[in-house]
């Protein structure tokens, strides 16, 4: 197993850490320590989190080795891909366990806030006879002054409050997973790893969207039910002024919610504290009016706790990356291809666009000697049985046109520009090439030279922040970023690159600086 071969200490660390876990399991809610299912789930979650930490550290170490030992890059990449899959599964399991433990905790809390028992009080104590529970609607006033149907609906809304909290907790756990997937996707240095992470990203986004929809549905029911119930009680008390006040607050809350559109990963969750505070205002006013001090103290604590939770989690949006090996054509004597190193099969990419130079199409395979030392070359046997040979790989038509002229100077009689766009092959004629030139207009690229090995993470992060979604492509010993529609846009990104690493040579044009 690659993991054991590269990191024999990881398995040992896991065994040692798991042995000490049982002593660390503590109930999060007092009173649940005797629930064997609950305690077992907590222990399982603790083990999974320890396993997760070990895997994350192992991946970080592998990435360091990958950067310093490119000769074994494929082995490291395979190990990283496997461990990333393991991390994803571990985090999914943590999310499932968190959902189950939260449900147990909420059921326990709900049962212990039922208020079905009225504690005895000394006669003449001066306390409100209804002030028996810190849970507002468990106080007798509500049941005594509402129809069974309305009171039942209010109780259901109260129970759903806890379900919403559970969903928000689950959302937070899965948001962390999404954030990790996004970070790893940006760092991915192979198509296999990136494709795996992209699939997880899509799956995780769908899961978060489903949780968000559930929160929206539940919160609408809670808000509507509680607003109706409390307005009815204010009307019963002849508090028309309070009804008008809360109508105004409700209008303001809707306006505040409208301002959240597109600013977070989940609008229903980012809107949760707005609606919750409105509901709490209703409830605290009711508790104060009715002299229910225990409930008032409890509601104030809930209100204070709202300020310690972040609900407006920023949206995580990725653009799918295309791993295409773009390479300029170089000429070598003797040729790099021979009997022991034959011309390889051409790689056909099913995503993105790549231009190549068709050197010739033949009925039979050709000796490497006829290709004048051009490198790299790929062989593609067509459906008709012809042997097509292509040189180089280019991101833009302009670069391909330069390579075409280069091949003519080397001595090829009729080289042609070939293009693959999302796997579809074409040989554009001169009219099509001319139309493409006109459509491209003044598109510019940034060229970076003076790089030893790979670009540093500092430079890559500077590019991602200044030009989100733009491709970073290696061209031999240079890198390109772009394209850009105008020089001002490109210069802004170039300045960010120079600030991140002043040693690099950064230019803006349609061609790399020689």
C-alpha positions in Angstrom: 0.0 0.0 0.0 1.5 3.4 -1.0 0.4 5.1 2.2 2.2 2.6 4.4 5.3 2.7 2.1 5.6 6.5 2.2 4.3 7.2 5.7 4.7 4.2 8.0 4.2 6.4 11.0 0.7 7.4 10.1 -0.9 4.0 10.9 1.0 3.8 14.2 -0.1 7.3 15.2 -3.7 6.3 14.4 -3.5 3.2 16.6 -1.9 5.2 19.5 -4.4 8.0 19.3 -7.5 5.7 19.1 -6.3 3.8 22.2 -6.7 7.1 24.2 -10.0 8.2 22.7 -12.4 6.4 25.0 -11.1 8.3 28.0 -11.9 11.6 26.2 -15.5 11.0 25.3 -17.7 13.5 27.2 -21.5 14.2 26.7 -22.2 17.6 25.2 -25.5 17.7 27.1 -25.7 16.9 30.8 -28.0 14.0 31.5 -27.1 12.0 28.3 -24.1 10.2 29.7 -26.3 7.2 30.4 -27.5 7.0 26.8 -25.3 4.2 25.4 -26.2 4.9 21.7 -25.4 8.6 22.1 -22.1 8.0 23.9 -21.1 5.4 21.3 -21.8 7.9 18.5 -19.6 10.5 20.3 -16.8 8.0 20.6 -17.1 7.1 16.9 -17.1 10.8 15.9 -13.9 11.4 18.0 -12.1 8.5 16.3 -13.1 9.8 12.8 -11.9 13.3 13.6 -8.6 11.9 14.7 -8.4 9.8 11.5 -9.2 12.9 9.5 -6.4 15.0 11.1 -3.9 12.3 10.4 -4.9 12.0 6.7 -4.9 15.8 6.3 -1.3 16.0 7.7 -0.2 13.1 5.5 -1.6 14.8 2.4 0.2 18.1 3.3 3.5 16.1 3.6 2.9 14.4 0.3 2.3 17.7 -1.4 5.7 19.0 -0.1 7.4 15.9 -1.5 5.6 16.3 -4.8 7.0 19.8 -5.1 10.5 18.7 -4.4 10.6 15.3 -6.1 9.0 15.7 -9.5 10.5 12.4 -10.7 8.0 10.5 -8.5 5.1 12.9 -9.2 2.8 10.2 -10.5 3.2 8.0 -7.4 2.7 11.0 -5.1 -0.4 12.1 -7.0 -2.0 8.6 -6.8 -1.4 8.6 -3.1 -2.9 12.1 -2.7 -5.9 11.1 -4.7 -6.5 8.0 -2.6 -6.2 9.9 0.7 -8.4 12.7 -0.6 -11.1 10.0 -1.3 -10.6 8.7 2.3 -10.9 12.2 3.7 -14.1 12.8 1.8 -15.6 9.6 3.1 -14.5 10.3 6.7 -16.1 13.7 6.6 -19.3 12.4 5.2 -19.4 9.9 8.1 -18.7 12.7 10.6 -21.7 14.6 9.1 -24.0 11.6 9.4 -23.0 11.0 13.0 -23.4 14.7 13.9 -26.9 14.6 12.5 -27.8 11.6 14.7 -26.2 13.0 17.9 -27.9 16.4 17.3 -31.3 14.7 16.9 -30.8 12.8 20.2 -29.7 16.0 22.0 -32.7 18.0 20.7 -35.2 15.3 21.6 -33.7 15.2 25.1 -33.8 19.0 25.5 -37.3 19.2 24.2 -38.5 16.5 26.6 -36.9 18.3 29.5 -38.4 21.6 28.5 -42.0 20.3 28.3 -43.2 22.1 31.4 -45.7 19.3 32.1 -44.7 19.4 35.8 -45.5 22.5 37.8 -43.0 22.9 40.6 -44.3 23.7 44.0 -43.9 27.2 45.3 -44.2 28.6 48.8 -47.6 30.2 49.4 -47.5 34.0 49.3 -44.2 34.0 47.5 -45.4 36.8 45.2 -44.4 34.9 42.1 -46.6 34.8 39.0 -48.5 31.5 39.2 -47.9 30.9 35.5 -44.2 31.5 35.7 -43.3 27.8 35.8 -41.0 27.1 32.8 -38.1 28.7 31.1 -39.7 27.6 27.8 -42.1 30.4 27.0 -45.0 28.4 25.4 -44.8 25.7 28.1 -46.2 28.1 30.6 -50.0 27.5 31.3 -51.1 30.9 29.9 -50.6 29.8 26.3 -52.6 26.5 26.6 -55.3 28.2 28.6 -55.8 31.1 26.2 -55.5 29.4 22.8 -57.7 26.8 21.0 -56.3 23.3 21.0 -55.6 23.5 17.3 -53.7 26.8 17.5 -51.8 25.7 20.6 -50.9 22.5 18.9 -49.6 24.3 15.8 -47.5 26.6 18.1 -46.0 23.5 19.8 -45.2 22.0 16.4 -43.5 25.3 15.4 -41.5 25.2 18.7 -40.3 21.7 17.9 -39.4 22.6 14.4 -37.2 25.4 15.8 -34.9 22.7 17.1 -35.0 20.8 13.8 -33.9 24.0 12.0 -31.0 24.4 14.4 -30.0 20.8 13.7 -30.1 21.5 9.9 -28.0 24.6 10.3 -25.4 22.6 12.3 -25.4 19.9 9.6 -25.1 22.7 6.9 -22.1 24.1 8.8 -20.3 20.7 8.9 -20.9 20.2 5.2 -19.9 23.7 4.3 -16.5 23.0 5.9 -16.2 19.9 3.7 -17.1 22.0 0.7 -14.5 24.6 1.6 -11.8 21.9 2.0 -12.8 20.4 -1.4 -12.5 23.8 -3.0 -9.1 24.4 -1.5 -7.8 21.0 -2.7 -9.3 21.5 -6.1 -7.4 24.7 -6.6 -4.2 23.0 -5.6 -4.8 19.8 -7.7 -1.9 19.2 -10.1 -3.4 16.3 -12.1 -6.5 15.7 -14.1 -7.4 12.6 -12.2 -7.3 14.3 -8.8 -9.1 17.4 -10.1 -11.9 15.4 -11.8 -12.5 13.5 -8.5 -12.6 16.7 -6.5 -14.9 18.4 -9.1 -17.4 15.5 -8.8 -17.3 15.9 -5.0 -17.8 19.6 -5.3 -20.9 19.2 -7.4 -22.3 16.5 -5.0 -21.6 18.7 -2.0 -23.2 21.8 -3.5 -26.4 19.7 -4.2 -26.4 18.5 -0.6 -26.1 22.1 0.8 -28.8 23.2 -1.6 -31.1 20.5 -0.3 -30.4 21.4 3.4 -31.0 25.1 2.5 -34.4 24.3 1.0 -35.4 22.4 4.1 -34.4 25.3 6.3 -36.4 27.7 4.1 -39.5 25.5 4.3 -39.3 25.0 8.1 -38.5 28.6 8.8 -41.5 29.8 6.8 -43.8 27.6 8.8 -42.2 28.7 12.1 -42.3 32.4 11.3 -45.9 32.4 10.0 -47.2 30.2 12.8 -45.5 32.2 15.6 -46.4 35.6 14.2 -50.0 34.6 13.9 -50.2 33.1 17.4 -48.5 36.0 19.1 -50.5 38.6 17.3 -53.7 36.8 18.3 -52.5 36.9 22.0 -51.7 40.6 21.8 -55.1 41.2 20.3 -56.6 39.2 23.2 -54.7 41.6 25.6 -56.0 44.6 23.7 -52.4 45.5 22.7 -53.1 46.9 19.2 -50.0 49.2 19.5 -47.8 46.2 19.8 -49.4 44.5 16.8 -48.7 47.6 14.7 -45.1 47.8 16.0 -44.4 44.2 15.0 -46.0 44.6 11.6 -43.5 47.4 11.0 -40.6 45.2 12.3 -41.8 42.4 10.0 -41.6 44.8 7.0 -38.1 45.8 8.0 -37.1 42.2 8.4 -38.3 41.3 4.8 -36.3 44.3 3.5 -33.2 43.1 5.3 -33.6 39.6 3.9 -33.9 41.0 0.3 -30.4 42.6 0.8 -28.9 39.2 1.3 -29.5 37.8 -2.2 -26.5 36.2 -3.7 -24.2 37.1 -0.8 -23.9 33.8 1.0 -23.9 30.1 0.3 -27.4 29.8 1.7 -29.9 32.7 1.7 -32.3 30.9 4.0 -29.6 30.3 6.6 -28.1 33.8 6.3 -31.7 35.1 6.8 -32.3 32.9 9.9 -31.0 35.3 12.5 -33.1 38.1 11.0 -36.3 36.1 11.4 -35.2 34.6 14.7 -34.6 38.0 16.2 -38.0 39.2 15.1 -39.6 36.1 16.7 -37.5 36.6 19.9 -38.7 40.2 20.0 -42.3 38.9 20.0 -41.5 36.4 22.6 -39.6 38.6 25.0 -42.3 41.2 24.8 -44.9 38.6 25.6 -42.8 37.2 28.5 -42.3 40.7 29.9 -46.0 41.6 29.5 -47.1 38.3 31.2 -44.4 38.5 34.0 -42.8 35.2 32.9 -39.3 36.0 34.2 -37.9 32.5 33.8 -38.8 32.5 30.1 -37.6 36.0 29.7 -34.1 35.1 31.0 -34.0 32.1 28.8 -35.0 34.1 25.7 -32.3 36.7 26.5 -29.7 34.0 26.5 -30.8 32.7 23.2 -30.7 36.3 21.8 -27.1 36.7 23.1 -26.1 33.4 21.6 -27.2 34.5 18.2 -24.4 37.1 18.1 -21.8 34.4 18.5 -22.7 32.4 15.4 -21.8 33.2 11.8 -24.8 32.5 9.5 -23.8 34.4 6.4 -21.2 32.0 5.1 -19.7 33.3 1.8 -20.6 31.5 -1.3 -18.0 29.0 -2.6 -18.0 29.0 -6.4 -15.5 27.1 -8.5 -14.9 27.2 -12.2 -14.1 23.8 -13.7 -10.4 23.5 -14.5 -9.0 21.9 -17.7 -5.8 20.0 -17.4 -4.3 20.3 -20.9 -0.6 19.9 -21.7 0.2 22.9 -23.8 3.8 22.7 -25.3 5.6 24.7 -27.9 7.4 22.9 -30.7 11.1 22.5 -30.4 13.5 21.0 -32.9 16.3 18.5 -31.8 19.1 16.8 -33.6 19.2 13.9 -33.2 15.5 13.4 -32.8 14.2 12.6 -29.3 12.2 9.8 -30.8 13.8 6.5 -31.7 13.1 2.7 -31.6 13.3 2.7 -27.7 11.3 5.9 -27.4 8.6 5.8 -30.2 6.2 8.6 -31.0 3.4 8.2 -28.4 -0.4 8.1 -29.0 -2.0 11.5 -29.2 -3.9 12.6 -26.1 -7.5 13.7 -26.9 -9.0 16.0 -24.3 -12.8 15.9 -23.8 -12.7 19.4 -22.2 -11.3 22.7 -23.2 -9.6 23.7 -26.5 -6.2 22.8 -27.9 -4.5 23.7 -31.2 -1.9 21.4 -32.8 0.0 21.4 -36.0 -0.8 18.5 -38.4 2.5 17.5 -40.0 1.2 14.8 -42.3 -1.5 12.2 -42.8 -0.4 8.7 -44.1 -1.7 5.3 -45.0 1.0 3.7 -42.9 3.0 4.4 -39.8 6.1 6.6 -40.6 9.7 6.4 -39.4 10.7 9.2 -36.9 13.3 10.4 -39.3 10.8 12.2 -41.6 9.7 14.6 -38.8 12.9 16.7 -38.8 13.5 16.5 -35.0 10.2 18.2 -34.1 9.1 17.7 -30.6 6.6 16.8 -29.1 4.7 14.7 -31.6 1.6 12.6 -31.1 0.2 9.9 -33.4 -3.6 9.6 -34.0 -5.0 6.7 -36.0 -8.2 7.9 -37.5 -11.4 5.9 -38.0 -10.5 5.6 -41.7 -7.3 3.9 -40.7 -4.9 6.8 -41.6 -1.9 7.7 -39.5 -2.0 11.4 -38.5 1.0 13.0 -36.8 0.6 16.3 -34.8 3.2 18.5 -33.2 3.0 20.8 -30.2 -0.1 22.0 -28.2 -1.3 25.5 -28.1 -4.0 27.4 -26.1 -4.7 30.0 -28.8 -4.9 30.2 -32.6 -2.3 33.0 -32.6 0.3 30.7 -31.0 -0.6 27.9 -33.4 -0.1 30.2 -36.4 3.4 31.1 -35.1 4.1 27.4 -34.8 2.8 26.8 -38.3 5.3 29.3 -39.7 8.0 27.7 -37.6 7.3 24.3 -39.2 7.3 25.7 -42.7 10.8 27.2 -42.1 12.0 23.8 -40.8 11.0 22.3 -44.1 7.5 20.8 -43.8 5.7 21.4 -47.1 2.0 21.7 -46.1 1.5 21.7 -42.3 -2.0 22.6 -41.1 -3.6 23.9 -37.9 -5.8 21.4 -36.2 -8.2 22.1 -33.4 -10.0 20.1 -30.7 -12.8 21.8 -28.9 -14.3 19.7 -26.1 -13.2 16.6 -28.0 -14.5 17.7 -31.4 -11.8 17.7 -34.1 -11.6 20.1 -37.0 -9.1 21.4 -39.6 -10.2 25.1 -40.0 -9.6 26.6 -43.5 -8.1 30.0 -44.1 -11.5 31.7 -44.1 -12.4 30.2 -40.7 -8.9 31.1 -39.3 -9.4 34.7 -40.5 -12.9 34.9 -38.9 -11.4 33.6 -35.6 -8.7 36.3 -35.8 -11.4 39.0 -36.2 -13.4 37.6 -33.3 -10.4 37.4 -31.0 -9.8 41.1 -31.5 -7.2 42.4 -29.0 -7.3 39.5 -26.5 -4.1 39.6 -24.5 -2.2 37.1 -22.4 0.3 37.5 -19.5 3.6 35.7 -19.9 5.7 34.8 -16.9 9.4 33.8 -17.3 12.3 33.4 -14.9 10.5 30.6 -13.0 12.6 27.9 -11.4 10.3 24.8 -11.4 6.7 25.6 -10.6 5.1 28.9 -9.7 5.1 29.4 -5.9 1.8 29.2 -4.0 2.2 32.9 -3.2 2.2 33.8 -6.9 -0.7 31.4 -7.7 -2.8 32.9 -4.9 -2.1 36.4 -6.1 -3.3 35.4 -9.6 -6.4 33.7 -8.3 -7.3 36.8 -6.3 -6.6 39.2 -9.1 -8.0 37.1 -11.9 -10.4 34.5 -10.6 -11.3 31.8 -13.1 -8.3 32.6 -15.5 -6.2 29.6 -16.5 -2.6 29.3 -15.5 -0.8 27.3 -18.2 2.8 26.1 -18.5 4.5 26.7 -21.9 7.9 25.1 -21.8 9.9 27.2 -19.3 7.2 29.9 -19.3 3.7 30.3 -17.8 0.7 32.1 -19.3 -2.3 33.6 -17.6 -5.4 34.7 -19.5 -6.8 35.8 -21.9 -7.8 39.4 -21.1 -10.1 41.8 -23.0 -8.0 44.9 -22.5 -4.6 46.0 -21.4 -5.8 47.7 -18.1 -7.3 44.4 -16.9 -4.2 42.5 -17.8 -1.8 45.0 -16.2 -3.7 44.9 -12.9 -3.0 41.1 -12.8 0.6 41.6 -13.9 1.2 44.1 -11.1 -0.2 41.6 -8.6 2.3 38.9 -9.9 5.2 41.3 -9.7 4.3 42.3 -6.2 4.1 38.6 -5.2 7.5 37.8 -6.7 9.6 40.8 -8.0 12.2 38.3 -9.5 9.8 37.1 -12.1 9.8 38.6 -15.6 6.2 39.5 -16.5 5.0 40.7 -19.9 1.7 41.3 -21.6 1.2 40.5 -25.3 0.1 38.0 -27.8 3.5 36.3 -27.8 5.9 35.4 -25.0 8.9 37.6 -24.5 12.0 36.0 -25.9 
